[in-house]
């Protein structure tokens, strides 16, 4: 288990029976940064709202801080804006209605419905619309103490304070964006190379079932792709807004710019495994040395992973990728079948995707992969 990643609360899951108590202790250790942020953000937001702004019912300030902290997808700044906008809409609608109709069960139903209607007409979606509804509920259900001021203004200020404090914790206690995205990408590339190695083994052993297992492995990589995309958005935001991580922006960009190409690469791997299985099941002529070409491609992925982590120039990886594509083209039999041609084409496509990820342009790729 990797020691560095603290997982957002929205992704927490119930512990399985297979997990030991030691595993759970290690998970707690990984989340030290998240725990520190949450502890500081909630206490600071509450302190500002109660001691500085003199709000006696300041429960929404720490809640807003938590919402800002656990929002993912690289959208914390937007989340804070949505939080404040949604709260503003909810308290405005709620306050205007409560002044006229008072508090109660049927009044809450009316206030919530109208808050959502108004929010929708204003173009609010997602978190903003949710906050409009929940803020109107809180305003209706919680009777303010005498002398606490206008509830609408109080809720708005609490949301603003909590959101800004949560955002400040991200800026002042940032994660290491390079480490986070490197972990995701390295895991992905390791799995991708393993899929290709299994495809090559299927060709050598003439085992269609092995190719089917490779196909299943490639299909099961989609959660890795989704996680890698989400992490890319998050680390890009951290590197962009946290002064403590500005020096890492170039390296983070190097990683995040590869994500789309890596997604395309695993799609090509699925087609490669599927066509290999079809070729073997139909007992077609095996392309000579195609297994060597696919093994070479798997090896090139390992070199690419190292170059990416070390911010190298990718020249060795590019050379190996081009060589793997050349080997696949030369391995085609004289009597080309649909499946054998597809296998060679997918090796070339995979090489091209990784060449794109290394920074090559379309013209440079066409030039390097032109073997005529």
LODRENMAR-467125 format. One record per residue (C-alpha): residue number from 1; residue in three letters; x, y, z. Coordinates in Angstrom, 2 decimals, always signed. Example, Ala and Ser with C-alpha at 12.3 -4.5 7.8 and 13.67 -1.06 7.14 Angstrom:
! LODRENMAR-467125
> 1/ala/+12.30/-4.50/+7.80
> 2/ser/+13.67/-1.06/+7.14
This chain:
! LODRENMAR-467125
> 1/unk/+0.00/+0.00/+0.00
> 2/unk/+1.41/+3.35/-1.03
> 3/unk/+2.29/+5.62/+1.90
> 4/unk/+1.55/+9.04/+0.49
> 5/unk/-1.98/+9.47/-0.69
> 6/unk/-4.75/+10.85/+1.49
> 7/unk/-8.09/+10.06/-0.12
> 8/unk/-10.90/+12.67/-0.18
> 9/unk/-13.82/+11.94/+2.09
> 10/unk/-16.19/+11.53/-0.82
> 11/unk/-14.21/+8.43/-1.85
> 12/unk/-14.09/+6.79/+1.55
> 13/unk/-15.51/+3.28/+1.74
> 14/unk/-16.41/+0.90/+4.49
> 15/unk/-13.47/-1.30/+5.50
> 16/unk/-13.60/-4.82/+4.15
> 17/unk/-13.19/-7.82/+6.39
> 18/unk/-9.95/-8.65/+4.54
> 19/unk/-8.31/-5.47/+5.77
> 20/unk/-6.26/-5.81/+8.91
> 21/unk/-6.18/-3.26/+11.68
> 22/unk/-2.61/-2.47/+10.61
> 23/unk/-3.89/-1.67/+7.11
> 24/unk/-6.41/+0.76/+8.56
> 25/unk/-3.77/+2.41/+10.71
> 26/unk/-1.66/+2.86/+7.60
> 27/unk/-4.65/+4.41/+5.83
> 28/unk/-5.02/+6.90/+8.68
> 29/unk/-1.33/+7.75/+8.36
> 30/unk/-1.73/+8.38/+4.61
> 31/unk/-4.50/+10.85/+5.32
> 32/unk/-2.56/+13.05/+7.73
> 33/unk/-2.73/+16.04/+5.41
> 34/unk/-6.49/+15.73/+4.94
> 35/unk/-7.01/+15.38/+8.70
> 36/unk/-4.85/+18.43/+9.36
> 37/unk/-6.69/+20.50/+6.79
> 38/unk/-10.12/+19.52/+8.09
> 39/unk/-9.18/+20.15/+11.71
> 40/unk/-7.68/+23.56/+11.03
> 41/unk/-10.28/+24.67/+8.50
> 42/unk/-13.31/+23.86/+10.64
> 43/unk/-11.86/+25.39/+13.81
> 44/unk/-10.59/+28.55/+12.06
> 45/unk/-13.85/+29.06/+10.14
> 46/unk/-15.85/+28.62/+13.33
> 47/unk/-13.55/+30.98/+15.24
> 48/unk/-13.84/+33.72/+12.61
> 49/unk/-17.61/+33.38/+12.37
> 50/unk/-18.18/+33.37/+16.14
> 51/unk/-15.43/+35.59/+17.52
> 52/unk/-14.80/+38.01/+14.68
> 53/unk/-18.25/+38.24/+13.10
> 54/unk/-20.10/+37.49/+16.36
> 55/unk/-22.43/+34.88/+14.85
> 56/unk/-24.00/+32.79/+17.59
> 57/unk/-25.22/+30.05/+15.24
> 58/unk/-22.15/+29.70/+13.07
> 59/unk/-22.52/+26.01/+12.22
> 60/unk/-22.56/+26.70/+8.50
> 61/unk/-19.04/+28.17/+8.41
> 62/unk/-17.26/+24.89/+9.32
> 63/unk/-19.67/+22.97/+7.09
> 64/unk/-18.77/+25.21/+4.16
> 65/unk/-15.07/+24.68/+4.89
> 66/unk/-15.52/+20.91/+4.74
> 67/unk/-17.44/+21.12/+1.46
> 68/unk/-14.69/+23.26/-0.07
> 69/unk/-11.99/+20.83/+1.08
> 70/unk/-13.53/+17.58/-0.08
> 71/unk/-14.66/+18.82/-3.48
> 72/unk/-12.67/+17.10/-6.20
> 73/unk/-12.06/+17.23/-9.90
> 74/unk/-9.81/+20.26/-9.64
> 75/unk/-12.76/+22.53/-8.95
> 76/unk/-12.23/+23.92/-5.48
> 77/unk/-12.25/+27.58/-6.54
> 78/unk/-15.41/+27.01/-8.55
> 79/unk/-16.87/+25.06/-5.64
> 80/unk/-16.38/+28.00/-3.28
> 81/unk/-18.13/+30.32/-5.75
> 82/unk/-20.97/+27.84/-6.22
> 83/unk/-21.25/+27.40/-2.48
> 84/unk/-21.63/+31.12/-1.86
> 85/unk/-23.97/+31.62/-4.82
> 86/unk/-26.17/+28.69/-3.82
> 87/unk/-26.36/+29.80/-0.21
> 88/unk/-27.18/+33.34/-1.28
> 89/unk/-30.06/+32.14/-3.44
> 90/unk/-31.44/+29.85/-0.74
> 91/unk/-31.31/+32.41/+2.05
> 92/unk/-32.72/+35.17/-0.13
> 93/unk/-35.74/+33.13/-1.17
> 94/unk/-36.16/+31.68/+2.30
> 95/unk/-35.89/+34.98/+4.11
> 96/unk/-38.38/+36.73/+1.86
> 97/unk/-40.95/+33.96/+2.27
> 98/unk/-40.44/+33.43/+5.99
> 99/unk/-41.06/+37.11/+6.64
> 100/unk/-44.49/+36.67/+5.12
> 101/unk/-45.59/+33.12/+5.98
> 102/unk/-43.54/+32.16/+9.05
> 103/unk/-41.93/+28.81/+9.86
> 104/unk/-43.42/+25.30/+9.80
> 105/unk/-43.63/+22.05/+7.85
> 106/unk/-45.71/+23.29/+4.92
> 107/unk/-43.74/+26.53/+4.82
> 108/unk/-40.52/+24.50/+4.49
> 109/unk/-41.95/+22.56/+1.55
> 110/unk/-42.86/+25.79/-0.21
> 111/unk/-39.56/+27.51/+0.56
> 112/unk/-37.45/+24.58/-0.68
> 113/unk/-39.45/+24.19/-3.88
> 114/unk/-39.25/+27.88/-4.69
> 115/unk/-35.53/+28.04/-3.87
> 116/unk/-34.87/+25.24/-6.36
> 117/unk/-37.09/+26.89/-8.97
> 118/unk/-35.34/+30.24/-8.57
> 119/unk/-31.93/+28.59/-8.58
> 120/unk/-32.76/+26.69/-11.77
> 121/unk/-33.99/+29.86/-13.48
> 122/unk/-30.71/+31.54/-12.49
> 123/unk/-28.80/+28.68/-14.11
> 124/unk/-27.55/+27.01/-10.92
> 125/unk/-26.64/+23.33/-11.15
> 126/unk/-24.95/+20.67/-9.04
> 127/unk/-23.53/+21.88/-5.75
> 128/unk/-24.92/+25.41/-6.14
> 129/unk/-28.47/+24.13/-6.55
> 130/unk/-28.02/+21.72/-3.65
> 131/unk/-26.81/+24.54/-1.43
> 132/unk/-29.76/+26.71/-2.44
> 133/unk/-32.12/+23.97/-1.25
> 134/unk/-30.26/+23.09/+1.95
> 135/unk/-29.78/+26.73/+2.91
> 136/unk/-33.49/+27.39/+2.57
> 137/unk/-34.14/+24.35/+4.80
> 138/unk/-31.73/+25.59/+7.47
> 139/unk/-33.19/+29.06/+7.35
> 140/unk/-36.69/+27.66/+7.79
> 141/unk/-35.89/+25.07/+10.46
> 142/unk/-33.45/+26.98/+12.68
> 143/unk/-34.96/+29.85/+14.61
> 144/unk/-32.26/+32.50/+15.11
> 145/unk/-31.47/+33.83/+18.57
> 146/unk/-32.63/+37.32/+19.36
> 147/unk/-30.04/+39.90/+18.45
> 148/unk/-28.12/+37.66/+16.02
> 149/unk/-28.84/+39.93/+13.08
> 150/unk/-30.32/+39.20/+9.68
> 151/unk/-30.26/+35.42/+9.09
> 152/unk/-29.77/+35.87/+5.35
> 153/unk/-26.67/+37.97/+5.80
> 154/unk/-25.36/+35.65/+8.53
> 155/unk/-25.68/+32.51/+6.38
> 156/unk/-24.08/+34.23/+3.42
> 157/unk/-21.09/+35.42/+5.46
> 158/unk/-20.69/+32.01/+7.10
> 159/unk/-20.62/+30.34/+3.68
> 160/unk/-18.08/+32.85/+2.42
> 161/unk/-15.85/+32.48/+5.47
> 162/unk/-15.98/+28.68/+5.46
> 163/unk/-15.35/+28.42/+1.73
> 164/unk/-12.41/+30.80/+1.79
> 165/unk/-10.84/+29.13/+4.83
> 166/unk/-11.16/+25.71/+3.19
> 167/unk/-9.54/+27.07/+0.04
> 168/unk/-6.77/+28.64/+2.14
> 169/unk/-5.95/+25.24/+3.63
> 170/unk/-5.45/+23.85/+0.13
> 171/unk/-3.09/+26.73/-0.64
> 172/unk/-1.13/+26.55/+2.61
> 173/unk/-1.04/+22.76/+3.11
> 174/unk/-0.95/+21.53/-0.49
> 175/unk/-0.42/+17.97/-1.58
> 176/unk/+2.60/+17.15/-3.72
> 177/unk/+1.01/+17.29/-7.19
> 178/unk/+3.91/+15.61/-9.02
> 179/unk/+3.96/+12.70/-6.60
> 180/unk/+0.19/+12.24/-6.84
> 181/unk/-0.02/+12.24/-10.63
> 182/unk/+3.17/+10.19/-11.00
> 183/unk/+1.68/+7.47/-8.81
> 184/unk/-1.45/+7.30/-10.95
> 185/unk/+0.38/+7.36/-14.29
> 186/unk/+3.02/+4.83/-13.25
> 187/unk/+0.32/+2.43/-12.06
> 188/unk/-1.50/+2.87/-15.37
> 189/unk/+1.61/+2.35/-17.51
> 190/unk/+2.62/-0.73/-15.53
> 191/unk/-0.79/-2.29/-16.14
> 192/unk/-0.72/-1.32/-19.83
> 193/unk/+2.70/-2.94/-20.30
> 194/unk/+1.42/-6.08/-18.53
> 195/unk/-1.53/-6.28/-20.97
> 196/unk/+0.82/-6.08/-23.94
> 197/unk/+3.14/-8.70/-22.44
> 198/unk/+0.18/-11.06/-22.09
> 199/unk/-0.89/-10.43/-25.69
> 200/unk/+2.63/-11.26/-26.86
> 201/unk/+2.58/-14.43/-24.78
> 202/unk/-0.75/-15.39/-26.34
> 203/unk/+0.78/-15.14/-29.82
> 204/unk/+3.85/-17.16/-28.84
> 205/unk/+1.77/-19.87/-27.15
> 206/unk/-1.04/-19.67/-29.74
> 207/unk/-3.46/-19.41/-26.82
> 208/unk/-6.66/-17.49/-27.58
> 209/unk/-7.74/-17.73/-23.94
> 210/unk/-4.63/-15.85/-22.90
> 211/unk/-5.51/-13.11/-25.38
> 212/unk/-9.02/-12.99/-23.91
> 213/unk/-7.52/-12.55/-20.45
> 214/unk/-5.43/-9.68/-21.78
> 215/unk/-8.58/-8.14/-23.23
> 216/unk/-10.35/-8.47/-19.89
> 217/unk/-7.37/-6.88/-18.13
> 218/unk/-7.46/-3.95/-20.56
> 219/unk/-11.17/-3.47/-20.02
> 220/unk/-10.64/-3.49/-16.26
> 221/unk/-8.24/-0.56/-16.59
> 222/unk/-11.09/+1.94/-17.01
> 223/unk/-11.21/+2.76/-13.27
> 224/unk/-7.48/+3.56/-13.50
> 225/unk/-8.17/+5.86/-16.43
> 226/unk/-10.96/+7.62/-14.53
> 227/unk/-8.80/+7.98/-11.43
> 228/unk/-5.90/+9.30/-13.50
> 229/unk/-8.14/+11.90/-15.15
> 230/unk/-9.55/+13.07/-11.80
> 231/unk/-6.08/+13.27/-10.28
> 232/unk/-4.82/+15.23/-13.29
> 233/unk/-7.54/+17.86/-12.75
> 234/unk/-6.79/+18.05/-9.03
> 235/unk/-3.01/+18.38/-9.32
> 236/unk/-3.31/+20.95/-12.09
> 237/unk/-5.45/+23.08/-9.77
> 238/unk/-3.03/+22.69/-6.85
> 239/unk/-0.03/+23.61/-9.02
> 240/unk/-1.92/+26.59/-10.41
> 241/unk/-3.26/+28.16/-7.21
> 242/unk/-0.77/+27.18/-4.50
> 243/unk/+2.38/+29.34/-4.40
> 244/unk/+4.18/+26.52/-2.60
> 245/unk/+3.78/+24.33/-5.69
> 246/unk/+4.34/+26.85/-8.49
> 247/unk/+7.82/+25.51/-9.19
> 248/unk/+6.25/+22.15/-10.08
> 249/unk/+3.83/+23.52/-12.65
> 250/unk/+5.94/+22.56/-15.67
> 251/unk/+6.38/+18.97/-14.47
> 252/unk/+2.68/+18.70/-13.59
> 253/unk/+1.78/+19.97/-17.07
> 254/unk/+4.05/+17.34/-18.59
> 255/unk/+1.97/+14.66/-16.85
> 256/unk/-1.47/+16.14/-17.36
> 257/unk/-0.86/+16.72/-21.07
> 258/unk/-0.37/+12.95/-21.53
> 259/unk/-3.66/+11.81/-20.01
> 260/unk/-5.79/+11.90/-23.18
> 261/unk/-3.10/+10.09/-25.17
> 262/unk/-2.75/+7.43/-22.48
> 263/unk/-6.51/+6.92/-22.51
> 264/unk/-6.31/+6.41/-26.28
> 265/unk/-3.45/+3.97/-25.78
> 266/unk/-5.45/+1.63/-23.56
> 267/unk/-8.30/+1.72/-26.07
> 268/unk/-5.84/+0.59/-28.72
> 269/unk/-4.64/-2.15/-26.38
> 270/unk/-8.19/-3.47/-26.11
> 271/unk/-8.50/-3.68/-29.89
> 272/unk/-5.07/-5.32/-30.10
> 273/unk/-6.05/-8.01/-27.61
> 274/unk/-9.42/-8.57/-29.32
> 275/unk/-7.87/-8.95/-32.77
> 276/unk/-5.19/-11.28/-31.41
> 277/unk/-7.87/-13.48/-29.89
> 278/unk/-9.80/-13.52/-33.17
> 279/unk/-6.68/-14.41/-35.17
> 280/unk/-5.87/-17.31/-32.85
> 281/unk/-9.43/-18.61/-32.69
> 282/unk/-9.68/-18.61/-36.50
> 283/unk/-6.30/-20.37/-36.80
> 284/unk/-4.98/-17.72/-39.17
> 285/unk/-1.31/-17.55/-40.15
> 286/unk/+0.68/-16.14/-37.24
> 287/unk/+2.65/-13.01/-38.15
> 288/unk/+6.34/-13.81/-37.76
> 289/unk/+8.00/-11.90/-34.93
> 290/unk/+4.79/-10.00/-34.07
> 291/unk/+5.13/-11.19/-30.48
> 292/unk/+8.62/-9.65/-30.40
> 293/unk/+7.21/-6.36/-31.67
> 294/unk/+4.55/-6.29/-28.95
> 295/unk/+7.12/-7.19/-26.30
> 296/unk/+9.29/-4.35/-27.59
> 297/unk/+6.31/-2.00/-27.27
> 298/unk/+5.81/-3.10/-23.66
> 299/unk/+9.48/-2.41/-22.97
> 300/unk/+9.21/+1.02/-24.59
> 301/unk/+6.35/+1.85/-22.22
> 302/unk/+8.64/+1.15/-19.27
> 303/unk/+11.26/+3.52/-20.67
> 304/unk/+8.59/+6.14/-21.35
> 305/unk/+7.41/+5.86/-17.73
> 306/unk/+10.93/+6.46/-16.44
> 307/unk/+11.47/+9.42/-18.75
> 308/unk/+8.19/+10.96/-17.65
> 309/unk/+9.05/+10.62/-13.97
> 310/unk/+12.58/+11.98/-14.41
> 311/unk/+11.63/+14.75/-16.88
> 312/unk/+13.99/+13.26/-19.42
> 313/unk/+13.95/+14.14/-23.14
> 314/unk/+12.10/+10.94/-24.18
> 315/unk/+14.61/+10.27/-26.97
> 316/unk/+15.29/+6.68/-25.90
> 317/unk/+11.59/+5.98/-25.42
> 318/unk/+10.76/+7.49/-28.81
> 319/unk/+13.37/+5.38/-30.51
> 320/unk/+12.03/+2.21/-28.91
> 321/unk/+8.44/+3.08/-29.80
> 322/unk/+9.36/+3.68/-33.43
> 323/unk/+11.34/+0.43/-33.51
> 324/unk/+8.39/-1.54/-32.11
> 325/unk/+6.08/-0.11/-34.78
> 326/unk/+8.64/-0.94/-37.49
> 327/unk/+8.97/-4.52/-36.22
> 328/unk/+5.18/-4.94/-36.34
> 329/unk/+5.03/-3.73/-39.93
> 330/unk/+7.86/-6.04/-41.01
> 331/unk/+6.28/-8.99/-39.19
> 332/unk/+3.17/-9.03/-41.40
> 333/unk/+2.91/-12.19/-43.53
> 334/unk/+2.70/-12.05/-47.29
> 335/unk/-0.92/-13.18/-47.15
> 336/unk/-2.26/-10.43/-44.89
> 337/unk/-5.56/-11.13/-43.15
> 338/unk/-7.92/-8.63/-41.59
> 339/unk/-6.85/-9.59/-38.09
> 340/unk/-3.09/-9.64/-38.72
> 341/unk/-3.27/-6.23/-40.41
> 342/unk/-5.30/-4.92/-37.48
> 343/unk/-2.71/-6.19/-34.98
> 344/unk/+0.08/-4.37/-36.80
> 345/unk/-2.05/-1.25/-37.08
> 346/unk/-2.82/-1.24/-33.35
> 347/unk/+0.85/-1.60/-32.45
> 348/unk/+1.49/+1.44/-34.65
> 349/unk/-1.43/+3.33/-33.08
> 350/unk/-0.22/+2.56/-29.58
> 351/unk/+3.27/+3.76/-30.49
> 352/unk/+1.77/+6.92/-32.00
> 353/unk/-0.31/+7.63/-28.87
> 354/unk/+2.79/+7.45/-26.68
> 355/unk/+4.78/+9.56/-29.15
> 356/unk/+2.03/+12.15/-28.89
> 357/unk/+2.28/+11.94/-25.12
> 358/unk/+6.03/+12.54/-25.36
> 359/unk/+5.42/+15.84/-27.16
> 360/unk/+5.72/+14.84/-30.80
> 361/unk/+3.49/+16.61/-33.33
> 362/unk/+1.34/+14.76/-35.86
> 363/unk/+3.79/+15.64/-38.62
> 364/unk/+6.76/+14.32/-36.63
> 365/unk/+4.92/+11.08/-35.89
> 366/unk/+3.95/+10.57/-39.52
> 367/unk/+7.55/+11.11/-40.52
> 368/unk/+8.98/+8.68/-37.93
> 369/unk/+6.38/+5.97/-38.58
> 370/unk/+6.57/+6.12/-42.38
> 371/unk/+8.25/+2.80/-43.19
> 372/unk/+7.56/+2.72/-46.93
